[in-house]
Amino acid sequence: MAQPWTLLIIRELLHGPGEVDKIARGLPGLTVSTLVTRLRSLRSAGLITRGPSGFGLTEAGRELRAVVDFLGAWSGRWLPAPGPKDVDPGLLVYDIARNTDSESLPARPVSVVVEFTDGPPPRRWWLTLSRAGASAADRDPGLPIAVTIRCAVTTLSSIWLGHRRWLDALDDGSLHLMGDRMAVRAAVGWIGTSRYSG
């Protein structure tokens, strides 16, 4: 049962049920065929179930949240900031979107554009933010742009994981926030940092 990827799949399903493609989006190093095999194994073990919305966690699976949270908090305290080759830009923006507190978001949908100065294409991403939730895409959703964030991939990942502060990155020029002052302050609050940032 304790196979590689097991807790990472559980972590993905803690964000809610979903089909294979949704689960795979948060696990870019895992092939779909291996993911399907692992899902079957976890279902046999009684940790996940299959319903109308896709795969979801059973009560036993949900109890693993404490383990996932412990490992996340531990990594935030003890693992070094990831290097340029360790960060997937799309996964970073996706992780920010799905961990944003929707109650703090604006009532009407807006976009925050993230422009990476390095890394593989695409280098421009859109965070769509509203009380209904948040999403990430590499295509313009056609919504009003509240703020544009411009930085290296490692700068945003270091801020997100708690290795750097927003203000420090602004002060040293490694991060640029473009937009109305009030919107910039709001956007920093909307995005914040990961729950495992320490």
VOMAR-633257 format. One record per atom (N, C-alpha, C): residue in one letter; x, y, z; residue number from 1. Coordinates in Angstrom, 2 decimals. Atoms other than C-alpha are relative to their C-alpha. Layout:
N
[A, [X, Y, Z], NUM]
...
//
This chain:
198
[M, [0.81, -1.20, 0.00], 1]
[M, [0.00, 0.00, 0.00], 1]
[M, [0.85, 1.26, 0.00], 1]
[A, [-0.82, -1.20, -0.11], 2]
[A, [2.76, 2.46, 0.93], 2]
[A, [0.92, 0.12, -1.22], 2]
[Q, [-0.74, -0.15, 1.24], 3]
[Q, [3.82, 3.02, -2.68], 3]
[Q, [0.31, 1.47, -0.23], 3]
[P, [-0.24, -1.39, 0.36], 4]
[P, [5.39, 6.15, -4.12], 4]
[P, [-1.28, 0.59, -0.60], 4]
[W, [1.14, -0.77, 0.52], 5]
[W, [2.75, 8.76, -5.04], 5]
[W, [-1.27, -0.13, 0.84], 5]
[T, [1.25, 0.21, -0.73], 6]
[T, [0.16, 7.44, -2.57], 6]
[T, [-0.47, 1.26, 0.72], 6]
[L, [0.41, -1.19, -0.75], 7]
[L, [0.15, 10.49, -0.28], 7]
[L, [-0.19, 1.21, -0.91], 7]
[L, [0.20, -1.11, 0.92], 8]
[L, [0.48, 12.86, -3.24], 8]
[L, [-1.38, -0.08, -0.67], 8]
[I, [1.35, 0.16, 0.54], 9]
[I, [-2.70, 11.41, -4.75], 9]
[I, [-1.03, 0.36, 1.06], 9]
[I, [0.90, -0.38, -1.10], 10]
[I, [-4.40, 11.72, -1.36], 10]
[I, [-0.03, 1.52, 0.14], 10]
[R, [-0.07, -1.47, -0.09], 11]
[R, [-3.19, 15.34, -1.22], 11]
[R, [-0.87, 0.66, -1.06], 11]
[E, [0.81, -0.56, 1.08], 12]
[E, [-4.80, 16.05, -4.59], 12]
[E, [-1.49, -0.15, 0.29], 12]
[L, [1.41, 0.25, -0.26], 13]
[L, [-8.10, 14.50, -3.53], 13]
[L, [-0.51, 0.74, 1.23], 13]
[L, [0.42, -0.84, -1.13], 14]
[L, [-8.12, 16.55, -0.31], 14]
[L, [-0.54, 1.35, -0.49], 14]
[H, [0.55, -1.23, 0.59], 15]
[H, [-8.89, 19.49, -2.64], 15]
[H, [-1.39, -0.22, -0.56], 15]
[G, [1.33, 0.32, 0.50], 16]
[G, [-12.09, 17.71, -3.68], 16]
[G, [0.06, -1.10, -1.03], 16]
[P, [0.03, 1.11, 0.95], 17]
[P, [-13.21, 14.88, -5.92], 17]
[P, [0.28, 0.47, -1.42], 17]
[G, [-0.27, -0.35, 1.38], 18]
[G, [-12.25, 14.76, -9.56], 18]
[G, [0.32, -1.21, -0.85], 18]
[E, [-0.36, 1.04, 0.95], 19]
[E, [-11.63, 12.71, -12.66], 19]
[E, [1.52, -0.08, -0.12], 19]
[V, [-1.44, 0.27, 0.12], 20]
[V, [-8.22, 11.38, -13.65], 20]
[V, [0.76, 1.23, -0.49], 20]
[D, [-0.74, -1.14, 0.55], 21]
[D, [-7.27, 14.48, -15.69], 21]
[D, [0.19, 1.12, 1.02], 21]
[K, [-0.13, -1.02, -1.04], 22]
[K, [-7.94, 16.82, -12.75], 22]
[K, [1.06, -0.40, 1.02], 22]
[I, [-1.00, 0.49, -0.97], 23]
[I, [-5.89, 14.66, -10.36], 23]
[I, [1.40, 0.08, -0.60], 23]
[A, [-1.30, 0.01, 0.67], 24]
[A, [-3.09, 14.36, -12.91], 24]
[A, [0.59, 1.40, -0.12], 24]
[R, [-0.50, -1.37, 0.16], 25]
[R, [-2.85, 18.15, -13.25], 25]
[R, [0.92, 0.40, 1.16], 25]
[G, [-0.84, -0.33, -1.15], 26]
[G, [-1.36, 18.39, -9.76], 26]
[G, [1.17, -0.95, 0.20], 26]
[L, [-1.06, 0.99, -0.12], 27]
[L, [1.03, 15.47, -10.36], 27]
[L, [0.73, -0.14, -1.33], 27]
[P, [-0.57, 0.01, 1.36], 28]
[P, [3.03, 16.37, -13.48], 28]
[P, [1.05, -1.06, -0.26], 28]
[G, [-1.01, 1.02, 0.21], 29]
[G, [5.68, 13.69, -12.94], 29]
[G, [-0.56, -1.41, -0.10], 29]
[L, [0.64, 1.32, -0.03], 30]
[L, [3.17, 10.83, -12.87], 30]
[L, [-0.75, -0.25, -1.30], 30]
[T, [0.71, 0.30, 1.24], 31]
[T, [1.98, 9.15, -16.06], 31]
[T, [-1.45, -0.38, 0.31], 31]
[V, [1.42, 0.30, -0.20], 32]
[V, [-1.76, 8.66, -16.52], 32]
[V, [-0.20, -1.49, 0.28], 32]
[S, [0.17, 1.45, -0.23], 33]
[S, [-1.39, 4.88, -16.71], 33]
[S, [0.41, -0.39, 1.42], 33]
[T, [-0.42, 0.29, -1.38], 34]
[T, [0.51, 4.80, -13.41], 34]
[T, [-1.01, 0.56, 0.99], 34]
[L, [1.01, -0.60, -0.87], 35]
[L, [-2.05, 7.15, -11.85], 35]
[L, [-1.23, -0.90, 0.09], 35]
[V, [1.17, 0.87, 0.01], 36]
[V, [-4.91, 4.87, -12.89], 36]
[V, [0.26, -1.25, 0.83], 36]
[T, [-0.37, 1.18, -0.79], 37]
[T, [-3.08, 1.87, -11.40], 37]
[T, [-0.02, 0.32, 1.49], 37]
[R, [-0.03, -0.40, -1.42], 38]
[R, [-2.51, 3.76, -8.12], 38]
[R, [-1.42, 0.26, 0.52], 38]
[L, [1.38, -0.25, -0.42], 39]
[L, [-6.16, 4.85, -8.01], 39]
[L, [-0.74, -1.31, 0.27], 39]
[R, [0.62, 1.32, -0.21], 40]
[R, [-7.29, 1.24, -8.36], 40]
[R, [0.47, -0.60, 1.33], 40]
[S, [-0.58, 0.53, -1.24], 41]
[S, [-4.93, 0.25, -5.54], 41]
[S, [-0.59, 0.69, 1.22], 41]
[L, [0.54, -0.76, -1.13], 42]
[L, [-6.18, 3.03, -3.26], 42]
[L, [-1.49, -0.30, 0.21], 42]
[R, [1.43, 0.37, -0.10], 43]
[R, [-9.79, 2.09, -4.04], 43]
[R, [-0.14, -1.36, 0.67], 43]
[S, [0.02, 1.34, -0.62], 44]
[S, [-9.10, -1.55, -3.14], 44]
[S, [0.32, 0.08, 1.48], 44]
[A, [-0.39, -0.16, -1.41], 45]
[A, [-7.52, -0.37, 0.12], 45]
[A, [-1.05, 0.75, 0.82], 45]
[G, [1.07, -0.68, -0.73], 46]
[G, [-10.69, 1.54, 1.01], 46]
[G, [0.28, 1.46, 0.30], 46]
[L, [-0.34, -1.40, -0.25], 47]
[L, [-9.09, 5.01, 0.88], 47]
[L, [-0.71, 0.97, -0.94], 47]
[I, [0.74, -0.85, 0.94], 48]
[I, [-10.91, 6.34, -2.18], 48]
[I, [-1.20, -0.75, -0.53], 48]
[T, [1.22, 0.54, 0.57], 49]
[T, [-14.25, 5.81, -3.84], 49]
[T, [-0.25, 0.68, -1.33], 49]
[R, [0.34, -0.59, 1.30], 50]
[R, [-15.76, 6.54, -7.24], 50]
[R, [-1.46, 0.41, 0.04], 50]
[G, [1.37, -0.49, -0.01], 51]
[G, [-18.85, 8.73, -7.49], 51]
[G, [-0.30, 0.84, -1.22], 51]
[P, [0.40, -0.81, 1.16], 52]
[P, [-20.68, 11.07, -9.89], 52]
[P, [1.01, 1.09, -0.35], 52]
[S, [-0.97, -1.07, 0.23], 53]
[S, [-17.98, 13.76, -9.47], 53]
[S, [1.40, -0.53, -0.27], 53]
[G, [-1.31, 0.59, 0.21], 54]
[G, [-15.13, 11.32, -10.01], 54]
[G, [0.49, -0.69, 1.26], 54]
[F, [-0.60, 0.64, -1.17], 55]
[F, [-12.73, 9.89, -7.47], 55]
[F, [-0.05, 0.95, 1.19], 55]
[G, [0.03, -0.78, -1.22], 56]
[G, [-13.10, 11.07, -3.89], 56]
[G, [0.53, -0.84, 1.15], 56]
[L, [-0.55, 0.70, -1.16], 57]
[L, [-11.84, 10.16, -0.45], 57]
[L, [-1.10, -0.61, 0.87], 57]
[T, [0.87, 0.58, -1.02], 58]
[T, [-13.53, 7.81, 1.98], 58]
[T, [0.36, 0.65, 1.35], 58]
[E, [-0.33, -0.54, -1.33], 59]
[E, [-13.55, 8.61, 5.69], 59]
[E, [1.43, -0.35, 0.39], 59]
[A, [-1.38, 0.42, -0.31], 60]
[A, [-10.34, 6.61, 6.06], 60]
[A, [1.01, 0.85, -0.77], 60]
[G, [-0.88, -0.84, 0.80], 61]
[G, [-8.75, 8.61, 3.23], 61]
[G, [0.08, 1.41, 0.54], 61]
[R, [0.02, -1.38, -0.53], 62]
[R, [-9.84, 11.94, 4.71], 62]
[R, [0.80, 0.12, 1.29], 62]
[E, [-0.76, -0.04, -1.25], 63]
[E, [-8.20, 11.02, 8.01], 63]
[E, [1.50, 0.15, -0.25], 63]
[L, [-1.42, -0.19, 0.33], 64]
[L, [-4.85, 11.12, 6.19], 64]
[L, [0.37, 1.47, -0.17], 64]
[R, [-0.30, -1.44, 0.09], 65]
[R, [-5.16, 14.93, 6.01], 65]
[R, [1.05, 0.40, 1.03], 65]
[A, [-0.96, -0.35, -1.05], 66]
[A, [-3.24, 15.13, 9.29], 66]
[A, [1.43, -0.38, -0.41], 66]
[V, [-1.32, 0.44, 0.45], 67]
[V, [-0.34, 13.17, 7.75], 67]
[V, [0.51, 0.93, -1.10], 67]
[V, [-0.38, -0.90, 1.10], 68]
[V, [-0.33, 15.31, 4.58], 68]
[V, [0.37, 1.38, 0.54], 68]
[D, [-0.29, -1.32, -0.57], 69]
[D, [-0.49, 18.52, 6.63], 69]
[D, [1.31, 0.01, 0.79], 69]
[F, [-1.25, 0.08, -0.76], 70]
[F, [2.32, 17.36, 8.90], 70]
[F, [1.20, 0.04, -0.94], 70]
[L, [-1.12, 0.03, 0.95], 71]
[L, [4.59, 16.58, 5.93], 71]
[L, [0.16, 1.34, -0.71], 71]
[G, [-0.07, -1.31, 0.63], 72]
[G, [3.69, 19.88, 4.28], 72]
[G, [0.65, 1.03, 0.92], 72]
[A, [-0.58, -0.93, -0.97], 73]
[A, [4.49, 21.84, 7.43], 73]
[A, [1.48, -0.30, 0.25], 73]
[W, [-1.40, 0.40, -0.19], 74]
[W, [7.71, 19.86, 7.94], 74]
[W, [0.85, 0.49, -1.16], 74]
[S, [-0.79, -0.42, 1.16], 75]
[S, [8.88, 20.58, 4.39], 75]
[S, [0.16, 1.51, -0.02], 75]
[G, [-0.11, -1.45, -0.06], 76]
[G, [8.11, 24.28, 4.87], 76]
[G, [1.06, 0.47, 0.98], 76]
[R, [-1.00, -0.39, -1.01], 77]
[R, [10.38, 24.36, 7.93], 77]
[R, [1.40, -0.45, -0.38], 77]
[W, [-1.30, 0.62, 0.12], 78]
[W, [13.23, 22.12, 6.80], 78]
[W, [0.58, -0.10, -1.40], 78]
[L, [-0.54, 0.13, 1.35], 79]
[L, [13.52, 21.91, 3.03], 79]
[L, [0.42, 1.36, -0.55], 79]
[P, [-0.44, -1.29, 0.55], 80]
[P, [15.47, 24.61, 1.19], 80]
[P, [-0.94, 0.48, -1.11], 80]
[A, [0.79, -0.55, 1.11], 81]
[A, [13.86, 26.91, -1.37], 81]
[A, [0.34, -0.74, -1.28], 81]
[P, [-0.28, 0.74, 1.24], 82]
[P, [13.48, 25.12, -4.71], 82]
[P, [0.79, 0.84, -0.99], 82]
[G, [-0.77, -0.67, 1.04], 83]
[G, [15.90, 25.94, -7.53], 83]
[G, [-0.78, 0.09, -1.29], 83]
[P, [0.71, -0.22, 1.27], 84]
[P, [14.98, 26.92, -11.10], 84]
[P, [-0.48, -1.29, -0.67], 84]
[K, [0.39, 1.26, 0.65], 85]
[K, [14.86, 23.29, -12.30], 85]
[K, [-1.01, -0.79, 0.81], 85]
[D, [0.91, 0.73, -0.87], 86]
[D, [12.65, 22.24, -9.39], 86]
[D, [-1.44, 0.49, -0.08], 86]
[V, [1.33, -0.62, -0.02], 87]
[V, [9.65, 24.47, -10.13], 87]
[V, [-0.67, -0.10, -1.36], 87]
[D, [0.84, 0.01, 1.19], 88]
[D, [6.93, 23.83, -12.70], 88]
[D, [-0.88, 1.25, 0.07], 88]
[P, [0.76, -1.26, -0.10], 89]
[P, [5.48, 27.32, -13.42], 89]
[P, [-1.51, -0.19, 0.00], 89]
[G, [1.44, 0.24, 0.07], 90]
[G, [2.04, 26.01, -14.36], 90]
[G, [-0.53, -0.60, 1.29], 90]
[L, [0.42, 0.62, -1.26], 91]
[L, [1.83, 23.84, -11.24], 91]
[L, [0.03, 1.01, 1.14], 91]
[L, [-0.08, -1.03, -1.02], 92]
[L, [2.92, 26.78, -9.09], 92]
[L, [-1.24, 0.89, -0.02], 92]
[V, [1.16, -0.89, 0.11], 93]
[V, [0.15, 29.05, -10.40], 93]
[V, [-1.28, -0.77, 0.33], 93]
[Y, [1.16, 0.86, -0.31], 94]
[Y, [-2.37, 26.17, -10.20], 94]
[Y, [-0.12, -0.20, 1.51], 94]
[D, [0.02, 0.20, -1.45], 95]
[D, [-1.38, 25.54, -6.56], 95]
[D, [-0.43, 1.27, 0.72], 95]
[I, [0.43, -1.27, -0.60], 96]
[I, [-1.80, 29.22, -5.73], 96]
[I, [-1.51, 0.15, -0.15], 96]
[A, [1.44, -0.16, 0.25], 97]
[A, [-5.27, 29.25, -7.33], 97]
[A, [-0.83, -0.88, 0.92], 97]
[R, [0.86, 0.91, -0.75], 98]
[R, [-6.60, 26.21, -5.54], 98]
[R, [0.16, 0.13, 1.52], 98]
[N, [-0.18, -0.21, -1.45], 99]
[N, [-5.28, 27.31, -2.14], 99]
[N, [-0.35, 1.42, 0.43], 99]
[T, [0.41, -1.36, -0.34], 100]
[T, [-6.65, 30.85, -2.27], 100]
[T, [-1.29, -0.04, 0.79], 100]
[D, [1.20, -0.08, -0.84], 101]
[D, [-9.22, 31.71, 0.39], 101]
[D, [-1.07, 0.78, -0.75], 101]
[S, [1.01, -0.66, 0.84], 102]
[S, [-12.32, 32.46, -1.69], 102]
[S, [-0.77, 1.09, 0.74], 102]
[E, [0.74, -1.01, -0.77], 103]
[E, [-13.93, 34.46, 1.13], 103]
[E, [0.68, 1.36, -0.05], 103]
[S, [-0.73, -1.27, 0.03], 104]
[S, [-11.20, 37.10, 0.80], 104]
[S, [0.01, 0.61, -1.40], 104]
[L, [-0.09, -0.45, 1.39], 105]
[L, [-11.63, 37.45, -2.97], 105]
[L, [-1.12, 0.98, -0.34], 105]
[P, [1.02, -0.98, 0.38], 106]
[P, [-13.58, 40.18, -4.78], 106]
[P, [-1.29, -0.67, -0.46], 106]
[A, [1.31, 0.55, 0.40], 107]
[A, [-17.29, 39.68, -5.49], 107]
[A, [-0.05, -0.21, -1.51], 107]
[R, [-0.01, 0.12, 1.46], 108]
[R, [-16.83, 40.31, -9.22], 108]
[R, [1.34, -0.57, -0.46], 108]
[P, [-1.25, 0.63, 0.46], 109]
[P, [-14.27, 38.19, -11.11], 109]
[P, [0.99, 1.00, -0.58], 109]
[V, [-1.10, -0.79, 0.57], 110]
[V, [-10.92, 39.82, -11.89], 110]
[V, [1.15, -0.95, -0.32], 110]
[S, [-1.20, 0.78, 0.32], 111]
[S, [-7.63, 38.59, -13.30], 111]
[S, [1.22, 0.61, 0.65], 111]
[V, [-1.35, -0.40, -0.37], 112]
[V, [-4.16, 38.73, -11.85], 112]
[V, [0.90, -0.71, -1.01], 112]
[V, [-0.89, 0.56, 1.01], 113]
[V, [-1.61, 38.25, -14.63], 113]
[V, [1.36, -0.26, 0.64], 113]
[V, [-1.33, 0.37, -0.48], 114]
[V, [1.61, 36.43, -13.72], 114]
[V, [0.91, -0.14, -1.21], 114]
[E, [-0.97, 0.05, 1.10], 115]
[E, [4.48, 37.11, -16.13], 115]
[E, [1.35, -0.44, 0.54], 115]
[F, [-1.29, 0.51, -0.44], 116]
[F, [7.52, 34.95, -15.54], 116]
[F, [1.09, 0.48, -0.95], 116]
[T, [-1.11, -0.51, 0.80], 117]
[T, [10.85, 36.34, -16.73], 117]
[T, [0.96, -1.11, -0.42], 117]
[D, [-0.84, 1.14, 0.37], 118]
[D, [12.37, 32.87, -17.05], 118]
[D, [-0.86, -1.25, -0.01], 118]
[G, [0.71, 1.27, 0.01], 119]
[G, [11.44, 29.23, -17.30], 119]
[G, [-0.58, -0.33, -1.36], 119]
[P, [0.53, 0.44, 1.29], 120]
[P, [9.74, 27.27, -20.07], 120]
[P, [-1.29, 0.73, -0.36], 120]
[P, [1.29, -0.59, 0.38], 121]
[P, [6.84, 28.65, -22.10], 121]
[P, [-1.14, -0.96, 0.37], 121]
[P, [0.35, -1.42, 0.07], 122]
[P, [4.15, 29.64, -21.58], 122]
[P, [0.49, 0.74, 1.24], 122]
[R, [-0.51, -0.80, -1.12], 123]
[R, [5.51, 32.43, -19.41], 123]
[R, [-1.06, 0.97, 0.55], 123]
[R, [1.06, -0.87, -0.49], 124]
[R, [2.23, 34.31, -19.00], 124]
[R, [-1.19, -0.85, 0.45], 124]
[W, [1.10, 0.75, -0.58], 125]
[W, [-0.51, 32.95, -16.74], 125]
[W, [-1.02, 0.96, 0.58], 125]
[W, [1.08, -0.81, -0.55], 126]
[W, [-3.86, 34.28, -15.56], 126]
[W, [-0.62, -0.71, 1.19], 126]
[L, [0.78, 0.45, -1.15], 127]
[L, [-5.32, 33.81, -12.10], 127]
[L, [-1.35, 0.71, -0.07], 127]
[T, [1.34, -0.56, -0.03], 128]
[T, [-9.09, 34.32, -12.20], 128]
[T, [-0.50, -0.12, 1.43], 128]
[L, [0.34, -0.04, -1.41], 129]
[L, [-10.26, 35.37, -8.76], 129]
[L, [-1.39, 0.58, 0.22], 129]
[S, [1.30, -0.53, -0.42], 130]
[S, [-13.76, 35.80, -7.33], 130]
[S, [-0.48, -0.82, 1.18], 130]
[R, [0.53, 0.74, -1.15], 131]
[R, [-15.86, 34.70, -4.37], 131]
[R, [-0.44, -1.40, -0.38], 131]
[A, [0.41, 1.33, 0.46], 132]
[A, [-17.01, 31.77, -6.49], 132]
[A, [1.18, -0.96, -0.02], 132]
[G, [-1.19, 0.83, 0.00], 133]
[G, [-13.41, 30.50, -6.38], 133]
[G, [1.10, 0.61, -0.86], 133]
[A, [-1.15, -0.46, 0.77], 134]
[A, [-10.10, 30.82, -8.19], 134]
[A, [0.42, -1.08, -0.97], 134]
[S, [-0.50, 0.96, 0.99], 135]
[S, [-8.63, 29.19, -11.27], 135]
[S, [1.24, 0.58, -0.66], 135]
[A, [-1.23, -0.40, 0.69], 136]
[A, [-5.40, 29.30, -13.27], 136]
[A, [-0.05, -0.50, -1.43], 136]
[A, [-0.02, 0.39, 1.41], 137]
[A, [-4.96, 29.25, -17.05], 137]
[A, [1.12, 0.74, -0.71], 137]
[D, [-1.02, -0.68, 0.80], 138]
[D, [-2.40, 30.12, -19.70], 138]
[D, [-0.62, 0.75, -1.17], 138]
[R, [0.71, -0.80, 1.00], 139]
[R, [-5.04, 31.91, -21.79], 139]
[R, [-0.78, 1.10, 0.68], 139]
[D, [0.70, -1.16, -0.54], 140]
[D, [-6.62, 35.31, -21.23], 140]
[D, [-1.50, -0.30, 0.12], 140]
[P, [1.43, 0.26, -0.17], 141]
[P, [-10.10, 34.81, -19.73], 141]
[P, [-0.88, 1.20, -0.40], 141]
[G, [0.76, -1.17, 0.44], 142]
[G, [-11.08, 38.30, -20.93], 142]
[G, [-0.62, 0.79, 1.13], 142]
[L, [0.50, -0.74, -1.16], 143]
[L, [-11.66, 39.72, -17.45], 143]
[L, [0.87, 1.22, 0.26], 143]
[P, [-0.83, -1.15, -0.37], 144]
[P, [-10.50, 43.06, -16.07], 144]
[P, [1.25, -0.45, 0.75], 144]
[I, [-1.26, 0.34, -0.66], 145]
[I, [-6.85, 42.86, -15.00], 145]
[I, [0.21, 0.93, 1.18], 145]
[A, [-0.20, -0.79, -1.22], 146]
[A, [-6.41, 44.00, -11.41], 146]
[A, [1.47, 0.34, 0.19], 146]
[V, [-1.43, -0.16, -0.28], 147]
[V, [-2.64, 43.50, -11.12], 147]
[V, [0.79, -0.92, -0.94], 147]
[T, [-0.95, 0.86, 0.72], 148]
[T, [0.28, 42.17, -13.14], 148]
[T, [1.21, -0.22, 0.89], 148]
[I, [-1.17, 0.39, -0.78], 149]
[I, [3.02, 40.29, -11.31], 149]
[I, [1.09, -0.40, -0.98], 149]
[R, [-1.11, 0.37, 0.87], 150]
[R, [6.42, 40.10, -13.04], 150]
[R, [1.19, -0.38, 0.86], 150]
[C, [-1.14, 0.48, -0.79], 151]
[C, [9.27, 38.02, -11.60], 151]
[C, [0.50, -1.32, -0.58], 151]
[A, [-0.49, 1.33, 0.34], 152]
[A, [11.36, 34.88, -11.97], 152]
[A, [-0.89, -1.04, 0.68], 152]
[V, [0.81, 1.08, -0.56], 153]
[V, [9.65, 31.57, -11.29], 153]
[V, [0.42, -0.29, 1.44], 153]
[T, [-0.48, 0.31, -1.35], 154]
[T, [11.86, 30.94, -8.25], 154]
[T, [-0.36, 1.10, 1.00], 154]
[T, [0.40, -1.07, -0.92], 155]
[T, [10.97, 34.35, -6.79], 155]
[T, [-1.40, -0.23, 0.52], 155]
[L, [1.38, 0.23, -0.44], 156]
[L, [7.25, 33.61, -6.75], 156]
[L, [-0.12, -1.28, 0.82], 156]
[S, [0.08, 1.25, -0.77], 157]
[S, [7.78, 30.03, -5.55], 157]
[S, [0.58, 0.19, 1.40], 157]
[S, [-0.59, -0.26, -1.32], 158]
[S, [10.02, 31.27, -2.71], 158]
[S, [-0.94, 0.79, 0.89], 158]
[I, [0.99, -0.76, -0.77], 159]
[I, [7.37, 33.78, -1.65], 159]
[I, [-1.14, -0.91, 0.41], 159]
[W, [1.13, 0.89, -0.26], 160]
[W, [4.59, 31.20, -1.92], 160]
[W, [0.32, -1.02, 1.10], 160]
[L, [-0.38, 1.02, -0.98], 161]
[L, [6.53, 28.65, 0.14], 161]
[L, [0.53, 0.59, 1.31], 161]
[G, [-0.39, -0.64, -1.25], 162]
[G, [7.52, 31.21, 2.78], 162]
[G, [1.48, 0.21, 0.20], 162]
[H, [-1.44, -0.22, -0.13], 163]
[H, [11.24, 31.43, 2.06], 163]
[H, [0.36, 1.48, -0.15], 163]
[R, [-0.20, -1.45, 0.14], 164]
[R, [10.89, 35.13, 1.15], 164]
[R, [-1.31, 0.70, 0.29], 164]
[R, [1.20, -0.80, -0.22], 165]
[R, [8.47, 37.92, 1.98], 165]
[R, [-0.29, 0.83, -1.24], 165]
[W, [0.39, -0.85, 1.13], 166]
[W, [6.52, 39.88, -0.62], 166]
[W, [0.78, 1.32, 0.03], 166]
[L, [-0.62, -1.32, -0.13], 167]
[L, [7.96, 43.15, 0.71], 167]
[L, [1.49, -0.04, -0.31], 167]
[D, [-1.44, 0.12, 0.26], 168]
[D, [11.57, 41.94, 0.60], 168]
[D, [0.28, -0.13, -1.50], 168]
[A, [-0.19, 0.19, 1.44], 169]
[A, [11.21, 40.82, -3.03], 169]
[A, [-0.29, 1.29, -0.77], 169]
[L, [0.28, -1.31, 0.62], 170]
[L, [9.69, 44.21, -3.93], 170]
[L, [1.17, 0.95, 0.24], 170]
[D, [-1.09, -0.92, -0.35], 171]
[D, [12.47, 46.07, -2.12], 171]
[D, [1.26, -0.26, -0.80], 171]
[D, [-1.24, 0.27, 0.72], 172]
[D, [15.29, 44.26, -3.90], 172]
[D, [-0.19, -0.05, -1.52], 172]
[G, [0.25, -0.10, 1.43], 173]
[G, [13.63, 44.58, -7.32], 173]
[G, [-0.19, -1.33, -0.72], 173]
[S, [0.20, 1.29, 0.66], 174]
[S, [13.20, 40.85, -7.96], 174]
[S, [-1.47, -0.28, -0.31], 174]
[L, [1.43, 0.13, 0.23], 175]
[L, [9.42, 41.28, -7.96], 175]
[L, [-0.57, 1.36, -0.37], 175]
[H, [0.66, -1.24, 0.41], 176]
[H, [7.36, 43.91, -9.78], 176]
[H, [-1.51, -0.23, 0.00], 176]
[L, [1.46, 0.05, -0.02], 177]
[L, [3.67, 44.52, -9.10], 177]
[L, [-0.53, 1.24, -0.69], 177]
[M, [0.50, -1.12, 0.78], 178]
[M, [1.89, 46.71, -11.64], 178]
[M, [-1.51, 0.06, 0.09], 178]
[G, [1.43, -0.20, -0.15], 179]
[G, [-1.53, 48.16, -11.01], 179]
[G, [-0.26, 1.10, 1.00], 179]
[D, [0.41, -0.99, -0.99], 180]
[D, [-3.45, 50.56, -8.83], 180]
[D, [0.49, -0.43, 1.39], 180]
[R, [-0.57, 0.31, -1.33], 181]
[R, [-1.95, 50.80, -5.31], 181]
[R, [-0.94, -0.84, 0.85], 181]
[M, [0.97, 0.76, -0.81], 182]
[M, [-5.15, 49.56, -3.66], 182]
[M, [-0.13, -1.42, -0.53], 182]
[A, [0.13, 1.33, 0.60], 183]
[A, [-5.41, 46.66, -6.13], 183]
[A, [1.22, -0.85, 0.30], 183]
[V, [-1.24, 0.73, -0.31], 184]
[V, [-1.76, 45.71, -5.54], 184]
[V, [-0.05, -0.53, 1.42], 184]
[R, [0.10, 0.45, -1.39], 185]
[R, [-2.30, 45.57, -1.79], 185]
[R, [-1.01, -1.12, 0.14], 185]
[A, [1.03, 1.04, -0.05], 186]
[A, [-5.48, 43.56, -2.29], 186]
[A, [0.52, -1.31, -0.58], 186]
[A, [-0.48, 1.21, 0.67], 187]
[A, [-3.78, 41.12, -4.68], 187]
[A, [0.99, -0.77, 0.87], 187]
[V, [-0.94, 0.65, -0.91], 188]
[V, [-0.97, 40.41, -2.21], 188]
[V, [-0.77, -0.73, 1.09], 188]
[G, [0.83, 0.65, -1.01], 189]
[G, [-3.63, 39.65, 0.38], 189]
[G, [-0.77, -1.19, -0.56], 189]
[W, [0.74, 1.11, 0.62], 190]
[W, [-5.63, 37.49, -2.03], 190]
[W, [0.89, -1.22, -0.16], 190]
[I, [-0.88, 1.13, 0.27], 191]
[I, [-2.62, 35.35, -2.94], 191]
[I, [0.66, -0.50, 1.28], 191]
[G, [-0.63, 0.37, -1.27], 192]
[G, [-0.75, 35.39, 0.37], 192]
[G, [1.14, -0.98, -0.18], 192]
[T, [-1.01, 1.05, 0.06], 193]
[T, [1.41, 32.34, 0.98], 193]
[T, [-0.67, -1.35, 0.22], 193]
[S, [0.52, 1.35, -0.19], 194]
[S, [0.95, 28.59, 1.09], 194]
[S, [-0.31, -0.27, 1.47], 194]
[R, [0.34, 0.38, -1.39], 195]
[R, [-0.66, 27.08, 4.18], 195]
[R, [1.17, -0.71, 0.68], 195]
[Y, [-1.17, 0.68, -0.54], 196]
[Y, [2.65, 25.21, 4.61], 196]
[Y, [1.22, 0.90, 0.04], 196]
[S, [-1.14, -0.90, 0.13], 197]
[S, [4.80, 28.32, 4.40], 197]
[S, [0.77, 0.22, 1.30], 197]
[G, [-0.74, -0.13, -1.25], 198]
[G, [5.81, 28.17, 8.04], 198]
[G, [-0.15, 1.38, 0.59], 198]
//
